[in-house]
């Protein structure tokens, strides 16, 4: 056998290409392969070193020759010992020609080398690789073509939106005639072009074409006109040069950048936009303006003109005009029955007819049994109010009426029940369990059936009915449950998977949305979110939470103390798991007022240039005198008051307010801020601290292109 092998082994060099492999095996015509390699085997008993030229071919069958479609030539340099093989990686890999029809093909190689058997220097049969070629797609037309008007004295700058093409070409004409427009650029990959050949003062029309990798070319875009400035002064305003405003108006500023010897004037084209400073200037400057409230229902737009540079201001109209208040009583529910002396927490949700939650309303509850009226206080920024009523007179029916007023708006609602002479329980009284949320009924095999008379949960619906809406998004990263009064983080996965102890530590140390009293929920609190009519997750439809995961820790330990309870939010199941395991964390806090009658709904700070802007909101204020801001360079260090005089309270009523304080001339470093609120009885409470990492401030004068 050895003699037969020796007789069939060439004595002189014989290289054979084998095992061609490409990636991907399906590709669009005109596209480049991401990878290609093959094996070259020295079939002979001769050693050899050198460089080999290789042609890559494409053919419908697996037999390659110079008559096949040639797509690349490359070289490799290697040293071969007898009967050895080398892997050749092709770099760059070949590109499939754009004119190749769609279909199934083979890719192979031919070695251009004179060796023992030149006739088998190609990769045939199973040594080639299969490839499916799909048609070259059409190329979409470039959009948002924009040419500069009198912005540059040395050029017209044309820009457009990227539409996924590999190259673009710009066309120009002095009239709006695309058929006679001439290309003024080669095929370029960027999405902007400077026309330096434009003559100053002449209006030009510009179009753009796009070309994809396959070579397909789009039609011309819509045109835009551009003018090269005749002035040596060039003016630059921000990009995008526009600002949107709400219906209630506001104010703003923008910078004007130009040479130090260039003068400018700013003018408004509508009376509801008023320039308050920066009417004119020389060199760089700032234009500030105010926007009056829009009392109409439609969107409106106006402009500020700075030397033909247009800054646009848009303003929304009033989508709904508030005319009355809606009062939703969430406790007690209709048909209530309580004994004399029972402590009942009355809650209501106040909105206007435009579905806006109302904070700062005056809300009272009155009773037809002769009990004194009670005032309901705000419980946050979600329009929920509450207060305690202890019935002192028997009545059947007993009617509870809640009246709310807010400015010129008012509304009321009533529920009816009964107050009997049954004495209240000696402890805190029977708790009122909420409904489960299940409203449908099923038989033993899971088929939906009528609930009437079944006695199932969907038939009885026992428990306290749910408020509508169940949840309120506070627009500060938190959500309030209107059924329980608990506040949750809107993002249900702030920290990822944690062990039980790490979950406790994380919540206890969390400073989020201006609150520092977050905690890990107990078993009943987390289960209170469950809606047993839902799965994936088992939370009410339309809930505002985001990033809801699967298994969540609770702070309640199991009977086996190394375990703690976990809720499977997908189905609402309750599980016991080892505390060393890792599950998700969902922080909660109770919504409570502080000792001075202030309910704080947010407290935060951000750096703005050389200042730190400190903002806070109150949901309600009772007998509030005002606030102080205290600052320190360490969390546990000495805090010093930085406001010269007390920041006065707003209106000192049962209503909230918005506040802002500017800490000026800060330096690079970390600052800690606390908020002190002071009541008229000289009591005070502190909130925070919150942290700001101040960076060094550099004014940016970089010019931006007009869009």
Residue pairs with C-beta under 8 A, 6 or more apart in sequence:
9 43
9 44
9 45
9 83
10 43
10 44
10 45
10 46
10 116
10 117
11 44
11 45
11 46
12 44
12 46
12 115
12 116
13 42
13 44
13 46
13 48
13 80
13 113
13 115
13 116
14 42
14 43
14 44
14 115
14 116
14 117
15 40
15 41
15 42
15 43
15 48
15 52
15 80
15 111
15 113
15 115
15 121
16 40
16 41
16 43
16 120
16 121
17 38
17 39
17 40
17 54
17 108
17 109
17 110
17 111
17 121
17 122
17 123
17 127
18 38
18 39
18 40
18 41
18 85
18 123
18 127
19 38
19 39
19 123
19 127
20 36
20 37
20 38
20 107
20 108
20 109
20 123
20 127
20 128
20 129
21 36
21 37
21 38
21 129
22 33
22 35
22 36
22 93
22 107
22 129
22 131
23 33
23 34
23 35
23 36
24 33
24 34
25 129
25 130
25 131
25 132
26 131
26 132
26 133
26 134
27 33
27 96
27 131
27 132
27 133
27 134
28 96
28 133
28 134
28 135
28 136
28 137
28 213
28 214
29 96
29 97
29 98
29 99
29 100
29 101
29 102
29 133
29 134
29 135
29 136
29 214
30 95
30 96
30 97
30 98
30 136
30 212
30 213
30 214
30 215
30 216
31 95
31 96
31 213
31 214
32 92
32 93
32 94
32 95
32 96
32 213
33 93
33 94
33 95
33 96
34 93
35 89
35 93
36 56
36 89
36 90
36 93
36 94
36 107
37 87
37 88
37 89
37 90
38 87
38 88
38 90
38 109
38 123
38 127
39 85
39 86
39 87
39 88
40 52
40 76
40 78
40 80
40 85
40 86
40 88
40 111
41 84
41 85
42 48
42 80
42 81
42 82
42 83
42 84
42 85
43 83
43 116
44 82
44 83
44 115
44 116
45 82
45 83
46 82
47 79
47 80
47 81
47 82
48 79
48 80
49 77
49 78
49 79
49 80
50 77
50 78
51 75
51 76
51 77
52 75
52 76
52 77
52 78
52 111
52 112
52 113
53 73
53 74
53 75
53 111
53 112
53 113
54 73
54 74
54 75
54 76
54 88
54 109
54 110
54 111
54 112
55 66
55 70
55 72
55 73
55 109
55 110
55 112
56 70
56 71
56 72
56 73
56 74
56 90
56 94
56 107
56 108
56 109
57 64
57 65
57 68
57 69
57 70
57 71
57 107
57 108
57 109
57 110
58 68
58 69
58 71
58 96
58 97
58 100
58 105
58 106
58 107
58 131
59 68
59 69
59 105
59 106
59 108
60 103
60 104
60 105
60 106
61 106
62 106
62 108
62 124
62 125
62 126
62 128
63 122
63 124
64 106
64 108
64 109
64 110
64 122
64 123
64 124
64 128
65 110
65 122
66 110
68 108
69 97
69 100
71 94
71 95
71 96
71 97
71 107
72 90
72 94
72 95
74 90
76 88
78 86
78 88
80 86
94 107
96 131
96 133
98 136
98 213
98 214
98 215
98 216
99 215
100 133
101 133
102 133
102 134
102 135
103 132
103 133
104 130
104 131
104 132
104 133
105 130
105 131
105 132
105 133
106 128
106 129
106 130
106 131
107 128
107 129
107 131
108 122
108 123
108 124
108 127
108 128
108 129
109 122
109 123
110 121
110 122
110 123
111 121
111 122
112 121
113 121
115 121
136 212
136 214
136 215
136 216
137 212
137 214
137 216
138 216
138 218
139 163
139 165
139 210
139 211
139 212
139 216
139 217
139 218
140 163
140 164
140 165
140 210
140 218
141 163
141 210
141 218
141 219
141 220
141 221
142 160
142 161
142 163
142 165
142 168
142 208
142 209
142 210
142 218
142 221
143 160
143 161
143 163
143 221
144 160
144 161
144 707
145 158
145 159
145 160
145 206
145 207
145 208
145 221
145 222
145 223
145 224
146 158
146 159
146 160
146 224
146 706
146 707
147 156
147 157
147 158
147 204
147 206
147 224
147 225
147 226
148 155
148 156
148 157
148 158
148 226
148 227
148 705
148 706
149 225
149 226
149 227
149 308
150 227
150 228
150 229
150 230
150 231
150 308
151 157
151 229
151 234
151 235
151 236
151 309
151 706
152 228
152 229
152 234
153 200
153 228
153 229
153 230
153 231
153 232
153 233
153 234
154 196
154 228
155 194
155 195
155 196
155 198
155 228
156 194
156 195
156 198
156 204
156 206
156 226
156 227
156 228
157 192
157 193
157 194
157 195
157 226
157 705
158 170
158 192
158 193
158 194
158 195
158 206
158 208
158 224
158 226
159 191
159 192
159 193
159 705
159 707
160 168
160 191
160 192
160 208
160 221
161 191
162 191
163 210
163 218
164 212
165 210
165 211
165 212
165 218
166 189
166 211
166 212
166 213
167 187
167 188
167 189
167 210
167 211
168 185
168 187
168 188
168 189
168 190
168 191
168 193
168 208
168 209
168 210
168 211
169 183
169 185
169 186
169 187
169 188
169 208
169 209
169 211
170 183
170 184
170 185
170 188
170 193
170 195
170 206
170 207
170 208
171 178
171 181
171 182
171 183
171 184
171 206
171 207
171 208
171 209
171 220
172 181
172 182
172 184
172 195
172 198
172 204
172 205
172 206
172 207
173 180
173 181
173 182
173 204
173 205
174 202
174 203
174 204
174 205
175 205
176 205
176 223
177 205
178 205
178 207
178 220
178 223
181 205
181 207
181 220
184 193
184 195
184 197
185 193
187 211
192 705
195 204
195 206
195 226
195 228
198 204
198 226
198 228
199 228
200 228
200 229
200 230
201 227
201 228
201 230
202 227
202 228
203 225
203 226
203 227
204 225
204 226
204 227
205 223
205 224
205 225
206 223
206 224
206 225
206 226
207 220
207 221
207 222
207 223
208 220
208 221
209 217
209 218
209 219
209 220
209 221
210 217
210 218
211 217
211 218
232 259
233 258
233 259
233 261
233 262
233 307
234 258
234 259
234 262
235 256
235 257
235 258
235 262
235 264
235 306
235 307
235 308
235 309
236 256
236 257
236 258
236 309
236 703
236 704
237 254
237 255
237 256
237 257
237 306
237 309
237 311
237 706
238 254
238 255
238 311
238 704
239 704
239 705
239 706
239 707
240 707
241 254
241 309
241 310
241 311
241 312
241 706
241 707
242 311
242 312
242 313
242 314
243 252
243 254
243 311
243 312
243 313
243 314
244 313
244 314
244 315
244 316
245 252
245 291
245 313
245 314
245 315
245 316
246 315
246 316
247 293
247 294
247 295
247 315
247 316
247 317
247 318
247 319
248 293
249 290
249 291
249 292
249 293
249 294
249 315
250 290
250 291
251 276
251 288
251 289
251 290
251 291
252 288
252 289
252 291
252 313
253 278
253 286
253 287
253 288
253 289
254 286
254 287
254 311
255 284
255 285
255 286
255 287
256 264
256 266
256 278
256 281
256 284
256 285
256 286
256 287
256 306
256 309
257 284
257 701
257 703
258 264
258 283
258 284
259 283
260 282
260 283
260 284
261 282
261 283
262 282
262 283
263 280
263 281
263 282
264 280
264 281
264 282
264 285
264 306
264 307
265 279
265 280
265 306
265 307
266 275
266 278
266 279
266 280
266 287
266 304
266 305
266 306
267 275
267 304
267 305
268 274
268 275
268 289
268 302
268 303
268 304
268 305
269 302
269 303
269 304
269 305
270 300
270 302
270 303
272 291
272 292
272 294
272 300
272 302
272 315
273 289
273 290
273 291
273 292
273 302
273 303
273 304
273 313
274 289
274 290
274 292
275 287
275 288
275 289
275 304
276 288
276 289
276 290
277 286
277 287
277 288
278 285
278 286
278 287
278 288
284 701
287 304
287 306
287 311
289 304
289 313
291 313
291 315
294 300
294 315
294 316
294 317
294 318
295 318
296 317
296 318
297 317
297 318
297 319
298 317
299 314
299 315
299 316
299 317
300 314
300 315
300 317
301 312
301 313
301 314
301 315
302 312
302 313
302 315
303 310
303 311
303 312
303 313
304 310
304 311
304 313
305 311
309 706
319 354
320 353
320 354
320 355
321 354
322 352
322 353
322 354
322 356
322 409
323 352
323 353
323 409
324 352
324 353
324 409
324 410
324 411
325 350
325 351
325 352
325 353
325 358
325 361
325 404
325 405
325 406
325 409
325 410
325 411
326 350
326 351
326 352
326 353
326 411
327 348
327 349
327 350
327 402
327 403
327 404
327 411
327 412
327 413
328 348
328 349
328 350
328 351
328 413
328 467
328 468
329 346
329 347
329 348
329 400
329 402
329 413
329 414
329 415
330 347
330 348
330 349
330 384
330 467
330 482
330 483
331 344
331 345
331 346
331 347
331 432
331 464
332 338
332 344
332 346
332 400
332 415
332 417
333 415
333 417
333 464
333 465
334 415
334 416
334 417
335 416
335 417
336 398
336 415
336 417
336 418
337 417
337 418
337 420
338 344
338 391
338 417
338 418
338 419
338 420
339 391
339 419
339 420
339 421
339 422
339 423
339 424
340 391
340 392
340 393
340 394
340 419
340 420
340 421
340 422
340 423
340 424
341 390
341 391
341 392
341 423
341 424
342 390
342 391
342 424
342 429
343 388
343 389
343 390
343 424
343 428
343 429
344 388
344 389
344 390
344 391
345 386
345 387
345 388
345 389
346 365
346 374
346 376
346 386
346 387
346 388
346 389
346 400
346 402
347 376
347 379
347 384
347 385
347 386
347 485
348 363
348 365
348 376
348 384
348 385
348 386
348 402
348 404
348 413
349 357
349 382
349 383
349 384
349 385
349 467
349 469
349 482
350 357
350 358
350 361
350 363
350 383
350 384
350 385
350 404
350 406
350 411
351 357
351 358
351 383
352 358
352 406
352 409
357 381
357 382
357 383
357 472
358 383
358 404
358 406
358 409
359 378
359 380
359 381
359 382
359 383
359 619
359 620
359 655
359 656
360 378
360 406
360 620
360 653
360 654
360 655
360 656
361 378
361 383
361 385
361 404
361 405
361 406
361 655
362 375
362 404
362 405
362 406
362 654
363 375
363 376
363 385
363 402
363 403
363 404
364 373
364 374
364 375
364 376
364 402
364 403
365 373
365 374
365 376
365 387
365 389
365 400
365 401
365 402
366 373
366 400
366 401
366 402
366 403
367 373
367 389
367 391
367 395
367 398
367 399
367 400
367 401
368 395
368 397
368 398
368 399
368 401
369 391
369 392
369 393
369 394
369 395
369 398
369 419
370 392
370 393
370 395
371 389
371 391
371 392
371 393
374 387
374 388
374 389
375 387
375 654
376 385
376 386
376 387
376 402
377 385
377 386
377 387
377 593
377 599
377 620
377 622
377 654
378 384
378 385
378 599
378 619
378 620
378 654
378 655
378 656
379 385
379 386
379 480
379 485
379 591
379 599
379 619
380 472
380 474
380 480
380 487
380 591
380 599
380 601
380 619
381 474
381 476
381 601
381 602
381 617
381 619
381 656
382 472
382 474
382 480
382 482
383 472
384 472
384 480
384 482
384 485
385 404
386 485
389 400
391 398
391 419
393 419
394 419
394 420
394 421
395 418
395 419
396 418
396 419
396 420
397 416
397 417
397 418
398 416
398 417
398 418
398 419
399 414
399 415
399 416
400 414
400 415
400 416
400 417
401 412
401 413
401 414
402 412
402 413
402 414
403 410
403 411
403 412
404 410
404 411
404 412
432 463
432 464
433 462
433 463
433 464
434 463
434 464
434 466
434 483
434 484
434 528
435 461
435 462
435 463
435 464
435 465
435 466
436 457
436 463
436 530
436 531
436 532
436 533
437 466
437 530
437 531
437 532
437 533
437 534
437 540
438 457
438 458
438 532
438 533
439 451
439 458
439 461
439 533
440 448
440 451
440 458
440 533
441 448
441 449
441 450
441 451
441 454
441 456
441 458
441 459
442 448
442 449
442 456
443 449
451 458
451 459
452 459
453 459
457 532
464 483
466 483
466 540
467 482
467 483
469 482
469 542
470 481
470 482
470 483
470 540
470 543
471 479
471 480
471 481
471 482
471 540
471 543
471 544
471 545
472 479
472 480
472 482
473 479
473 490
473 544
474 480
474 487
474 513
474 601
476 513
476 514
476 601
476 602
477 489
477 490
477 491
477 512
477 513
478 487
478 488
478 489
478 490
478 512
478 513
478 515
479 487
479 488
479 489
479 490
479 543
479 544
479 545
480 486
480 487
480 488
480 591
481 487
481 488
481 528
481 529
483 528
484 525
484 528
485 590
485 591
486 521
486 525
486 528
486 588
486 589
486 590
486 591
487 515
487 588
487 589
487 590
487 591
488 529
488 545
488 586
488 587
488 588
489 512
489 513
489 518
489 586
489 587
490 544
490 545
490 546
491 545
491 546
491 547
492 545
492 546
492 547
492 548
492 549
492 552
492 569
492 584
492 586
493 547
493 548
493 549
493 584
493 585
493 586
494 510
494 512
494 585
494 587
495 506
495 585
496 584
497 582
497 583
497 584
498 506
498 553
498 582
498 583
498 584
498 585
499 579
499 580
499 581
499 582
500 553
500 564
500 579
500 580
500 581
500 583
501 579
503 520
503 553
503 583
503 585
504 520
504 555
506 585
506 587
507 518
507 519
507 520
507 585
507 587
508 518
508 519
508 520
510 516
510 518
510 587
511 689
511 690
511 691
512 518
512 587
513 602
513 604
514 600
514 601
514 602
514 603
514 604
514 616
514 687
514 688
514 690
515 589
515 600
515 603
516 687
516 688
517 589
517 590
518 587
518 588
518 589
519 555
519 587
519 588
519 589
520 553
520 554
520 555
520 585
520 587
520 588
521 554
521 555
521 586
521 587
521 588
522 554
522 555
522 556
523 554
523 555
523 556
523 565
523 567
523 574
525 554
525 588
526 552
526 554
526 567
526 586
526 588
527 567
527 572
527 574
529 539
529 569
530 538
530 539
530 567
530 569
530 572
531 538
531 539
531 540
531 541
531 572
532 538
532 572
534 540
534 541
535 570
535 571
536 570
537 548
537 569
537 570
538 569
538 570
538 571
538 572
539 545
539 548
539 569
548 569
549 569
549 584
550 568
550 569
550 570
550 584
551 566
551 567
551 568
551 569
551 575
551 577
551 583
551 584
552 566
552 567
552 569
552 583
552 584
552 585
552 586
553 564
553 566
553 583
553 584
553 585
554 564
554 565
554 566
554 567
555 564
556 564
556 565
557 563
557 564
557 565
557 579
558 564
558 565
558 576
560 576
562 578
562 579
562 580
563 576
563 577
563 578
563 579
564 576
564 577
564 579
565 574
565 575
565 576
566 574
566 575
566 576
566 577
566 583
567 573
567 574
567 575
568 574
568 575
577 583
591 599
593 599
593 620
594 600
594 677
594 685
594 687
595 683
595 685
596 623
596 624
596 677
596 678
596 679
596 683
596 684
596 685
597 620
597 621
597 622
597 623
597 624
597 679
598 618
598 620
598 621
598 622
598 624
598 677
598 679
598 685
599 618
599 619
599 620
599 621
599 656
600 616
600 617
600 618
600 619
600 675
600 677
600 687
601 617
601 618
601 619
601 656
602 615
602 616
602 617
603 615
603 616
603 617
603 675
603 687
603 688
603 690
604 614
604 615
604 616
604 690
605 612
605 613
605 614
605 615
605 671
605 673
605 690
605 692
606 612
606 613
606 692
607 613
607 666
607 692
607 693
607 694
607 695
609 697
609 699
610 664
610 665
610 666
610 697
611 662
611 663
611 664
611 665
611 666
612 662
612 663
612 666
612 671
612 673
612 692
612 694
613 660
613 661
613 662
614 629
614 660
614 661
614 662
614 663
614 673
614 675
615 658
615 659
615 660
615 661
616 627
616 658
616 659
616 675
616 687
617 656
617 657
617 658
617 659
618 624
618 656
618 657
618 659
619 656
620 654
620 655
620 656
621 649
621 650
621 651
621 652
621 653
621 654
621 655
621 656
621 657
622 654
622 679
623 652
623 679
623 680
623 681
624 649
624 652
624 677
624 678
624 679
624 680
625 646
625 648
625 649
625 652
625 678
625 679
625 680
626 646
626 647
626 648
626 649
626 677
626 678
627 643
627 646
627 647
627 649
627 659
627 675
627 676
627 677
627 678
628 641
628 643
628 646
628 647
628 675
628 676
628 678
629 641
629 642
629 643
629 647
629 661
629 663
629 673
629 674
629 675
629 676
630 639
630 640
630 641
630 642
630 673
630 674
630 675
630 676
630 686
631 639
631 640
631 642
631 663
631 671
631 672
631 673
631 674
632 638
632 639
632 640
632 671
632 672
632 674
632 689
633 669
633 670
633 671
633 672
634 672
635 672
635 689
635 691
637 672
639 672
639 674
639 689
641 676
642 663
643 661
646 678
647 659
647 661
649 657
650 657
650 658
650 659
651 657
652 680
663 671
663 673
666 694
667 694
668 694
668 695
668 696
669 693
669 694
670 691
670 692
670 693
670 694
671 691
671 692
671 694
672 688
672 689
672 690
672 691
673 688
673 689
673 690
673 691
673 692
674 686
674 687
674 688
674 689
675 686
675 687
675 688
676 684
676 685
676 686
676 687
677 684
677 685
677 687
678 684
